[in-house]
C-alpha cells in the first residue's frame, strides 16, 4: 500500500522524468549553476572573503557542485521510484496468490 508521500513522489517523479535525463540535467544544471554562483558570490562578500581573483572560479565551482548533485538526485530518485514500483508489484502478486 502506497503512503501519501510515496504517491506524491511517484506523481512528481513521473512528471520530472517524462522529458528524459538530458532535459532534466540541462534544466537543473543551468538554473542551479546560476543560483549557486549567486549564493556563493554573496556569501564570499558577506563573510569578508572579497570577490575571488576570478569570478570564473565561482562559476566553475558552482557548475561542478550542481552537476554532481543533479546526477546524484536523478540516480537516487530513479532508485527510489523503481523500489516502490517493484514493492507494489510483489505485494500485488502476493495478494493474487492468496486470493486463489
C-alpha positions as CSV (number, residue, x, y, z in Angstrom):
1,X,0.0,0.0,0.0
2,X,1.4,3.4,-1.0
3,X,1.7,6.1,1.6
4,X,0.6,9.6,0.7
5,X,4.2,10.8,0.5
6,X,5.0,7.9,-1.9
7,X,2.0,8.8,-4.1
8,X,3.2,12.4,-4.3
9,X,6.8,11.3,-5.0
10,X,5.7,8.9,-7.8
11,X,3.4,11.5,-9.4
12,X,6.1,14.3,-9.3
13,X,8.9,12.0,-10.4
14,X,6.9,10.6,-13.4
15,X,6.4,14.3,-14.5
16,X,10.1,15.1,-14.0
17,X,11.4,12.0,-15.8
18,X,8.9,12.3,-18.7
19,X,11.2,14.6,-20.7
20,X,14.2,12.3,-20.1
21,X,17.5,12.5,-18.4
22,X,19.1,15.0,-20.8
23,X,16.3,17.6,-20.3
24,X,16.4,17.1,-16.6
25,X,20.2,17.6,-16.5
26,X,20.1,20.6,-18.7
27,X,17.4,22.3,-16.7
28,X,18.8,21.7,-13.3
29,X,22.4,22.2,-14.1
30,X,21.9,25.5,-15.9
31,X,19.5,27.0,-13.4
32,X,21.3,25.5,-10.4
33,X,24.7,26.8,-11.6
34,X,23.3,30.3,-11.9
35,X,21.6,30.3,-8.5
36,X,24.6,28.6,-6.8
37,X,27.0,31.1,-8.3
38,X,24.9,34.0,-6.9
39,X,24.7,32.4,-3.5
40,X,28.5,31.8,-3.3
41,X,29.3,35.3,-4.6
42,X,27.0,36.7,-2.0
43,X,28.5,34.6,0.8
44,X,32.0,35.5,-0.1
45,X,31.1,39.2,0.2
46,X,29.2,38.8,3.5
47,X,31.9,36.7,5.1
48,X,34.6,39.1,4.1
49,X,36.5,36.9,1.7
50,X,36.0,39.5,-1.0
51,X,35.4,38.6,-4.6
52,X,37.9,36.0,-5.7
53,X,40.6,36.8,-8.2
54,X,38.3,35.5,-10.9
55,X,34.5,35.2,-11.0
56,X,35.2,32.2,-13.2
57,X,36.3,30.2,-10.2
58,X,32.8,30.7,-8.6
59,X,31.1,29.7,-11.8
60,X,33.2,26.6,-12.3
61,X,32.8,25.6,-8.7
62,X,29.1,26.1,-8.9
63,X,28.8,24.1,-12.1
64,X,30.7,21.2,-10.5
65,X,28.7,21.2,-7.3
66,X,25.4,21.4,-9.1
67,X,26.3,18.8,-11.8
68,X,27.3,16.3,-9.1
69,X,24.2,16.9,-7.1
70,X,21.9,16.7,-10.2
71,X,23.4,13.4,-11.3
72,X,23.1,12.0,-7.8
73,X,19.5,13.2,-7.4
74,X,18.5,11.6,-10.7
75,X,20.1,8.3,-9.6
76,X,18.6,8.4,-6.1
77,X,15.1,9.3,-7.4
78,X,15.2,6.6,-10.0
79,X,16.3,4.0,-7.4
80,X,13.5,5.1,-5.1
81,X,10.9,5.1,-7.8
82,X,11.9,1.6,-9.0
83,X,12.0,0.2,-5.5
84,X,8.5,1.5,-4.8
85,X,7.1,0.1,-8.1
86,X,8.8,-3.3,-7.5
87,X,7.5,-3.5,-3.9
88,X,3.9,-2.8,-5.2
89,X,4.3,-5.5,-7.9
90,X,5.4,-8.0,-5.3
91,X,2.6,-7.1,-2.9
92,X,0.1,-7.4,-5.7
93,X,1.4,-10.8,-6.7
94,X,1.2,-12.0,-3.1
95,X,-2.4,-10.8,-2.9
96,X,-3.2,-12.6,-6.1
97,X,-1.7,-15.8,-4.8
98,X,-3.6,-15.6,-1.5
99,X,-6.8,-15.0,-3.4
100,X,-6.5,-18.2,-5.4
